[in-house]
Amino acid sequence: MADLPSKAKYVIIGGGAVGAGVAYSLAKAGETDVVLLEREPTVAAVTSSQAAGLVGQVRTSVDRVKLAMWSVETFSSLQEDDEVNPAWRQVGSLRLALNDERVAEFERLKAVADEAGLEVHFIDNAAAKEKWPLLNFDSVKAALWCPSDGYLQPYDLTMAYVTHARRLGAKFATSTNVQNIVVEDGRVQSVVTDRGTIECEIVINAAGANAYHVAKSVGVELPIVPVRHSFFVTVHSEGLHPDMPVVRIPDITLYLRPETNAMLVGGWEPNSLALDVNRYKIDQETPPLEDDWDVLGEFGADLSPYIPKLDELGVRSVFKGWPTFAPDGKFLIGESCRVKGFVMAGGCNAHGVSGSAGIGRHVVESILEENPSEYVQSLSPDRFTESEWDWETVTEKAREYYSNYYAIGY
């Protein structure tokens, strides 16, 4: 545990990839009077530790593509450090279409990528087969190839952020539980922890599945809904190696990538499970998750026609977590008009790890720029605090957004 300073300009709550990415982005921008608080003994111990680590840049809007491109640029830069790096493998990605409607969607996605300056192009099935020999391409109607995509290890990424931010002067305190945020005259004054109080100007809420509780503690209620996500890793097998690309098959709502000489397989459940944030408090852990073998079995059954070898492979490990979703599928970034100095960095919609560098950059923009971009302004938490909503509706919308993650039109 680092010594806890009595004062800091910025206090970040949450030591996952997003919180550490924000600390790194602030430090890179010259804002080095930063302290990050994490209640677990290590960073990236909760939701980030359960992330699959896929990094994809093909999105439905130019702004989202550019955010992802900035993250990739950052990961590539961090990878140059031989001592501490994110284990970034820029192996490319294949996106496979199984019907004509999906082909049309891929054409729209390529047009957006072209506008954003991201290299994306269609390749034939023979070329795709060379990249993934274990895959059956008989029913594939189109393959969209992005050579600059890849995957990384979430813990390694978080530690890379921490190391580089520390070198610039930022401080990190683990095993530190936030108990209260003091607000006076509508402005943040300090953060009270079980190890002491830190006077500060700005609090940045990057608390993941506890982000709702942190915001509620200062009187800001936001529809941040944790939704379960699971994936499994097979045993080692011949024909798999770490330099194979990431594969997404949206028509069966699945993704896969190599994990050393094994296969990582995950997907988006059609009947998603949301967590009621009122079931636990700010100082409590999120309710534990059990392995859902029915869901994981469906993933395997849906994928096996395309990778027959999967039926021969046992499951080595299962990962599951509570990534948070906003009901409109957009990030929550920026200062709340309700409490000056209280800044959100949450509701990451399962993009917390892959988008962490871009999210960090936008958080910095929201704080330091006099006129943030229209896109960053659209992510403001004020869109929910200044409008009416109810928990039942927003929970259903968040579950719907999760379940339709790969659906055309989302």
Backbone torsions as a table, in degrees:
resi	resn	phi	psi	omega
1	MET	NA	130.3	175.8
2	ALA	-76.1	154.2	173.8
3	ASP	-61.4	141.2	-178.0
4	LEU	-91.0	119.3	179.0
5	PRO	-71.0	155.6	178.8
6	SER	-84.2	-19.9	179.0
7	LYS	-140.1	149.6	173.3
8	ALA	-161.0	149.3	176.9
9	LYS	-70.6	-43.5	-177.8
10	TYR	-119.7	133.8	168.7
11	VAL	-120.1	122.4	177.6
12	ILE	-103.0	129.0	178.2
13	ILE	-103.7	113.7	179.6
14	GLY	119.5	119.8	-175.9
15	GLY	-107.9	34.1	171.8
16	GLY	-84.1	-168.5	-178.7
17	ALA	-61.3	-36.5	-178.9
18	VAL	-68.7	-50.0	179.9
19	GLY	-59.7	-45.6	178.9
20	ALA	-66.3	-36.5	177.3
21	GLY	-65.0	-37.0	176.1
22	VAL	-65.9	-43.5	178.2
23	ALA	-58.7	-44.7	178.8
24	TYR	-62.8	-44.3	-178.5
25	SER	-65.0	-40.3	176.8
26	LEU	-63.1	-46.1	-179.1
27	ALA	-62.2	-41.0	177.8
28	LYS	-63.8	-29.0	179.2
29	ALA	-83.5	3.1	178.7
30	GLY	94.0	0.6	179.2
31	GLU	-94.8	88.9	-171.2
32	THR	-100.5	-6.1	177.8
33	ASP	-83.8	70.2	-171.0
34	VAL	-127.0	136.2	170.1
35	VAL	-131.0	130.8	177.8
36	LEU	-105.5	135.4	-179.3
37	LEU	-112.6	131.1	177.6
38	GLU	-135.8	127.5	-176.4
39	ARG	-76.7	-23.7	178.4
40	GLU	-77.3	161.3	-179.9
41	PRO	-64.5	-22.8	178.8
42	THR	-133.4	163.5	173.2
43	VAL	-77.2	165.6	177.7
44	ALA	52.4	39.7	-174.5
45	ALA	-97.1	-12.9	-173.2
46	VAL	-114.5	-104.0	-175.3
47	THR	-65.3	-42.5	-178.3
48	SER	-60.0	-33.6	-178.8
49	SER	-68.7	-17.4	-178.8
50	GLN	-103.6	14.5	-179.1
51	ALA	-87.6	149.9	-177.5
52	ALA	-79.8	-18.6	175.7
53	GLY	81.1	11.0	176.9
54	LEU	-69.6	142.1	177.8
55	VAL	-127.4	105.0	-180.0
56	GLY	-119.7	141.7	-176.5
57	GLN	-109.9	-11.0	-179.3
58	VAL	-76.3	114.4	-177.5
59	ARG	-134.9	176.3	-175.1
60	THR	-89.5	-5.8	178.2
61	SER	-136.4	152.9	180.0
62	VAL	-61.5	-40.3	-179.1
63	ASP	-61.8	-42.2	-179.8
64	ARG	-70.3	-35.8	176.2
65	VAL	-62.5	-44.2	-177.9
66	LYS	-66.4	-36.7	175.8
67	LEU	-60.7	-45.2	179.6
68	ALA	-66.0	-37.7	178.5
69	MET	-64.0	-37.8	177.8
70	TRP	-65.2	-39.1	177.1
71	SER	-61.4	-45.4	179.4
72	VAL	-62.2	-41.7	177.8
73	GLU	-60.7	-40.4	179.0
74	THR	-66.8	-45.2	179.9
75	PHE	-60.5	-40.3	179.5
76	SER	-64.9	-38.6	177.7
77	SER	-65.9	-45.8	179.5
78	LEU	-64.1	-30.3	-177.9
79	GLN	-67.6	-19.6	-179.7
80	GLU	-69.9	-16.4	178.0
81	ASP	-80.5	115.9	-176.6
82	ASP	-70.7	-23.0	-175.4
83	GLU	-85.8	-47.0	-177.7
84	VAL	-135.1	114.7	-179.6
85	ASN	-146.5	167.2	-174.7
86	PRO	-82.5	10.7	-175.8
87	ALA	54.2	43.1	-176.6
88	TRP	-76.4	122.7	176.7
89	ARG	-115.3	107.1	-178.4
90	GLN	-88.2	74.6	-172.1
91	VAL	-96.8	-4.0	-177.8
92	GLY	85.3	173.1	178.5
93	SER	-143.7	147.6	174.1
94	LEU	-111.6	131.7	173.9
95	ARG	-117.1	120.6	-170.4
96	LEU	-108.8	133.0	177.6
97	ALA	-105.0	135.0	-178.8
98	LEU	-109.8	-0.5	178.8
99	ASN	-151.3	168.7	-174.5
100	ASP	-67.2	-34.4	178.6
101	GLU	-63.1	-38.8	178.9
102	ARG	-70.2	-36.1	176.1
103	VAL	-59.0	-43.9	179.0
104	ALA	-62.5	-38.3	177.1
105	GLU	-64.2	-43.3	178.8
106	PHE	-58.8	-38.4	178.5
107	GLU	-64.2	-38.1	176.5
108	ARG	-67.5	-41.6	178.6
109	LEU	-62.9	-39.0	178.1
110	LYS	-64.4	-38.3	178.4
111	ALA	-63.3	-40.4	177.1
112	VAL	-64.6	-44.6	178.8
113	ALA	-60.9	-42.5	178.4
114	ASP	-59.0	-44.0	-179.4
115	GLU	-63.9	-35.1	-179.1
116	ALA	-81.9	-10.9	-178.8
117	GLY	86.9	20.7	178.5
118	LEU	-95.7	129.2	179.1
119	GLU	-72.7	116.0	177.3
120	VAL	-144.3	135.3	176.8
121	HIS	-152.2	158.9	177.2
122	PHE	-81.2	141.3	173.4
123	ILE	-127.2	156.0	-178.8
124	ASP	-79.2	169.3	-175.8
125	ASN	-64.0	-31.2	179.3
126	ALA	-65.2	-43.0	178.3
127	ALA	-66.6	-38.9	178.2
128	ALA	-65.5	-38.9	179.7
129	LYS	-62.3	-33.8	176.9
130	GLU	-63.2	-33.0	-178.7
131	LYS	-80.8	-29.2	179.4
132	TRP	-137.2	78.5	-176.3
133	PRO	-59.9	-25.3	-177.8
134	LEU	-76.5	-12.7	-176.5
135	LEU	-85.9	141.2	174.3
136	ASN	-92.5	114.6	-175.9
137	PHE	-100.8	13.0	-175.1
138	ASP	-58.4	-36.7	-177.3
139	SER	-101.3	8.4	-179.1
140	VAL	-82.3	123.8	-178.9
141	LYS	-92.9	-21.9	178.2
142	ALA	-160.9	147.1	176.4
143	ALA	-127.4	120.6	179.3
144	LEU	-101.5	123.9	-173.0
145	TRP	-111.5	127.0	173.7
146	CYS	-120.1	104.2	-172.7
147	PRO	-69.7	-18.9	-176.0
148	SER	-96.5	1.4	173.7
149	ASP	-74.1	178.9	177.1
150	GLY	172.1	-151.4	178.1
151	TYR	-152.2	163.2	-179.6
152	LEU	-147.7	179.4	177.6
153	GLN	-103.2	117.5	-173.6
154	PRO	-55.9	-41.6	-180.0
155	TYR	-65.5	-42.7	179.6
156	ASP	-63.1	-39.1	177.3
157	LEU	-62.0	-47.2	-178.7
158	THR	-61.3	-42.6	178.6
159	MET	-67.1	-31.9	175.5
160	ALA	-64.8	-44.3	175.4
161	TYR	-57.3	-48.4	-177.2
162	VAL	-59.8	-48.2	-177.0
163	THR	-61.7	-47.0	-177.5
164	HIS	-70.6	-35.9	177.4
165	ALA	-68.4	-37.9	176.9
166	ARG	-61.6	-41.3	180.0
167	ARG	-60.2	-26.1	-179.5
168	LEU	-92.9	-5.1	174.8
169	GLY	118.7	-8.8	179.1
170	ALA	-68.7	153.3	-179.6
171	LYS	-117.3	149.9	-178.6
172	PHE	-132.6	128.8	-179.4
173	ALA	-125.1	108.9	175.9
174	THR	-91.6	176.1	-177.1
175	SER	50.5	39.8	-177.4
176	THR	-128.6	113.9	-174.1
177	ASN	-97.9	123.3	176.8
178	VAL	-75.5	128.5	-179.2
179	GLN	-106.6	-29.9	-176.4
180	ASN	-164.7	151.7	171.1
181	ILE	-117.7	119.2	-177.0
182	VAL	-84.3	125.6	178.3
183	VAL	-122.2	129.1	176.5
184	GLU	-131.0	133.9	179.3
185	ASP	53.3	38.4	176.1
186	GLY	74.7	18.0	-178.9
187	ARG	-137.0	142.2	176.1
188	VAL	-62.3	135.4	179.1
189	GLN	-116.7	-40.0	-175.9
190	SER	-164.7	165.5	174.9
191	VAL	-119.9	126.0	179.7
192	VAL	-98.6	126.3	178.6
193	THR	-123.2	173.7	177.3
194	ASP	-75.1	0.6	177.7
195	ARG	-119.0	6.6	179.7
196	GLY	135.1	177.9	-177.2
197	THR	-111.4	139.6	178.7
198	ILE	-117.6	116.4	171.4
199	GLU	-71.8	139.7	-176.8
200	CYS	-155.7	164.9	176.4
201	GLU	-96.8	-34.5	-174.1
202	ILE	-136.6	132.7	172.0
203	VAL	-110.9	130.4	178.4
204	ILE	-112.5	119.6	-175.7
205	ASN	-90.7	102.4	176.8
206	ALA	-123.7	43.2	-169.0
207	ALA	-90.4	11.8	173.9
208	GLY	59.5	-124.9	-177.6
209	ALA	-69.3	-8.6	172.5
210	ASN	-103.1	5.9	-177.8
211	ALA	-62.9	-35.8	176.7
212	TYR	-58.4	-46.3	-176.1
213	HIS	-67.6	-38.7	177.9
214	VAL	-62.6	-44.2	179.1
215	ALA	-65.7	-43.4	-178.9
216	LYS	-61.8	-29.6	-178.2
217	SER	-65.4	-20.4	176.7
218	VAL	-108.9	14.3	176.1
219	GLY	85.0	15.8	178.9
220	VAL	-109.8	111.5	-179.4
221	GLU	-99.8	124.2	-175.4
222	LEU	-130.4	142.9	-179.4
223	PRO	-81.4	75.9	179.2
224	ILE	-103.7	110.3	-169.6
225	VAL	-112.7	114.3	173.5
226	PRO	-71.5	131.7	179.6
227	VAL	-128.2	134.0	-175.7
228	ARG	-65.4	139.6	171.8
229	HIS	-138.4	136.9	-176.0
230	SER	-133.4	152.8	169.6
231	PHE	-153.8	165.3	178.9
232	PHE	-131.0	159.3	176.9
233	VAL	-120.2	131.4	-179.2
234	THR	-80.8	174.3	170.0
235	VAL	-72.1	167.0	178.5
236	HIS	-63.6	150.0	-179.6
237	SER	-153.5	150.2	173.3
238	GLU	-65.4	148.5	-179.9
239	GLY	90.4	-3.0	177.4
240	LEU	-116.6	134.2	177.1
241	HIS	-148.9	156.3	-170.3
242	PRO	-67.6	-11.4	-179.1
243	ASP	-94.5	8.0	174.7
244	MET	-76.0	148.6	-176.6
245	PRO	-73.9	164.8	170.3
246	VAL	-71.4	145.5	178.5
247	VAL	-126.1	133.6	173.0
248	ARG	-122.4	130.5	176.6
249	ILE	-122.0	82.6	-171.4
250	PRO	-62.3	-26.8	-178.5
251	ASP	-68.4	-18.1	172.6
252	ILE	-116.1	14.5	175.3
253	THR	54.3	36.3	-177.3
254	LEU	-123.8	155.3	171.0
255	TYR	-135.1	159.8	176.8
256	LEU	-153.5	156.6	175.4
257	ARG	-156.6	163.2	174.4
258	PRO	-72.5	149.9	172.2
259	GLU	-132.4	91.9	-167.1
260	THR	57.7	-114.4	177.7
261	ASN	-108.9	29.6	177.3
262	ALA	-122.8	-176.0	-179.0
263	MET	-124.4	131.3	174.6
264	LEU	-101.0	127.8	-176.6
265	VAL	-129.6	125.5	177.8
266	GLY	-141.0	168.5	-179.5
267	GLY	-163.8	-179.2	-175.2
268	TRP	-112.4	114.6	-174.3
269	GLU	-67.0	135.6	178.0
270	PRO	-68.3	-29.2	177.2
271	ASN	-118.2	80.2	-171.4
272	SER	-69.7	157.4	-178.4
273	LEU	-111.7	115.9	179.2
274	ALA	-99.9	153.2	-179.0
275	LEU	-103.6	132.4	175.6
276	ASP	-79.1	111.5	-175.5
277	VAL	-66.5	-13.7	177.9
278	ASN	-81.2	-3.2	178.5
279	ARG	-77.6	-14.7	-178.8
280	TYR	-144.4	162.1	-174.0
281	LYS	-109.8	175.6	-173.6
282	ILE	-58.7	-32.5	-176.8
283	ASP	-97.7	13.8	-179.6
284	GLN	-113.2	152.4	175.3
285	GLU	-74.0	155.9	175.1
286	THR	-65.6	147.0	178.9
287	PRO	-54.9	140.3	-176.9
288	PRO	-69.2	157.5	179.3
289	LEU	-113.2	139.3	173.4
290	GLU	-97.0	154.9	174.6
291	ASP	-64.2	126.6	178.5
292	ASP	-102.3	93.9	-174.3
293	TRP	-72.2	-22.0	175.2
294	ASP	-65.1	-46.6	179.2
295	VAL	-66.4	-46.7	-179.5
296	LEU	-63.2	-36.4	177.3
297	GLY	-64.3	-37.1	176.9
298	GLU	-65.3	-39.0	175.9
299	PHE	-57.1	-49.0	-178.6
300	GLY	-62.8	-43.5	-179.3
301	ALA	-64.2	-38.7	179.9
302	ASP	-69.7	-31.9	-176.9
303	LEU	-85.8	-27.1	-171.4
304	SER	-58.7	-32.1	175.8
305	PRO	-62.7	-24.3	-178.1
306	TYR	-96.0	-24.2	174.0
307	ILE	-133.5	81.8	-178.1
308	PRO	-54.8	-30.0	-178.1
309	LYS	-62.9	-21.6	-178.0
310	LEU	-57.6	-33.8	-178.4
311	ASP	-63.9	-21.1	-178.5
312	GLU	-89.8	-10.3	-171.8
313	LEU	-99.7	131.6	174.7
314	GLY	-79.6	164.6	178.2
315	VAL	-91.7	124.8	179.9
316	ARG	-86.3	-40.9	-177.0
317	SER	-157.2	156.3	179.2
318	VAL	-124.1	138.7	177.4
319	PHE	-122.4	142.7	177.8
320	LYS	-155.9	145.0	-177.6
321	GLY	-155.5	-176.0	-177.6
322	TRP	-118.9	69.0	172.5
323	PRO	-62.0	147.7	-176.0
324	THR	-98.3	143.2	-179.8
325	PHE	-124.3	142.3	169.3
326	ALA	-94.7	151.7	-175.1
327	PRO	-66.2	-17.7	177.4
328	ASP	-103.0	5.0	176.9
329	GLY	72.5	15.8	-179.8
330	LYS	-114.3	153.7	177.7
331	PHE	-62.8	160.9	170.0
332	LEU	-111.8	103.9	-174.6
333	ILE	-135.0	132.5	173.0
334	GLY	119.4	173.8	-177.0
335	GLU	-77.0	142.1	175.4
336	SER	-82.1	135.5	176.5
337	CYS	-69.6	-15.4	-178.7
338	ARG	-78.4	-33.4	-177.7
339	VAL	-137.0	111.1	179.2
340	LYS	-65.2	136.2	-180.0
341	GLY	86.9	-1.7	177.3
342	PHE	-102.2	114.1	-170.9
343	VAL	-117.8	136.1	179.1
344	MET	-95.1	144.8	170.3
345	ALA	-146.1	70.2	-173.2
346	GLY	-151.6	-167.2	-177.2
347	GLY	56.9	53.4	-168.0
348	CYS	-85.8	-2.9	171.7
349	ASN	54.3	44.8	179.2
350	ALA	66.6	18.0	175.8
351	HIS	-113.9	16.8	-175.1
352	GLY	-60.6	-43.8	-179.8
353	VAL	-76.1	-55.5	-175.0
354	SER	-64.6	-31.7	-178.4
355	GLY	-99.6	7.8	-170.0
356	SER	-59.6	-39.8	179.9
357	ALA	-68.6	-42.3	177.8
358	GLY	-66.4	-39.5	176.5
359	ILE	-61.9	-45.4	177.6
360	GLY	-57.5	-42.2	179.4
361	ARG	-63.3	-40.9	-179.2
362	HIS	-71.9	-33.3	174.3
363	VAL	-61.9	-45.4	177.7
364	VAL	-60.9	-43.4	178.4
365	GLU	-60.3	-41.9	-178.7
366	SER	-65.0	-28.0	-178.6
367	ILE	-88.8	-45.3	-169.0
368	LEU	-94.5	-26.3	-177.2
369	GLU	-85.2	133.8	179.2
370	GLU	-66.4	-35.7	179.3
371	ASN	-128.6	84.4	178.3
372	PRO	-60.7	157.9	-179.4
373	SER	-59.2	160.1	178.4
374	GLU	-59.8	-36.6	179.3
375	TYR	-63.7	-48.4	180.0
376	VAL	-62.2	-39.7	177.6
377	GLN	-61.5	-32.8	-178.6
378	SER	-70.3	-14.2	-179.3
379	LEU	-92.5	0.8	-175.5
380	SER	-57.9	140.6	174.3
381	PRO	-64.3	-15.8	-179.6
382	ASP	-62.4	-21.3	-179.9
383	ARG	-64.6	-19.0	177.5
384	PHE	-105.6	-36.9	-179.2
385	THR	-70.7	-24.3	-178.3
386	GLU	-103.2	21.7	176.5
387	SER	-142.0	163.7	-178.8
388	GLU	-92.8	140.2	175.6
389	TRP	-158.6	164.3	177.6
390	ASP	-130.7	154.2	-172.5
391	TRP	-64.9	-37.5	-179.0
392	GLU	-61.5	-44.3	-178.1
393	THR	-68.5	-47.1	-176.4
394	VAL	-68.5	-31.8	176.9
395	THR	-65.1	-43.6	178.1
396	GLU	-64.2	-38.8	178.9
397	LYS	-66.8	-39.6	177.8
398	ALA	-64.8	-43.1	177.3
399	ARG	-62.9	-40.6	179.0
400	GLU	-64.3	-41.8	179.4
401	TYR	-63.8	-41.6	177.5
402	TYR	-61.1	-52.0	-175.7
403	SER	-63.4	-27.8	-179.2
404	ASN	-101.8	23.9	-176.0
405	TYR	-52.6	-40.4	-179.8
406	TYR	-100.9	4.4	-177.3
407	ALA	-70.3	146.1	177.8
408	ILE	-65.5	129.9	179.9
409	GLY	99.9	-6.4	178.3
410	TYR	-103.3	NA	NA
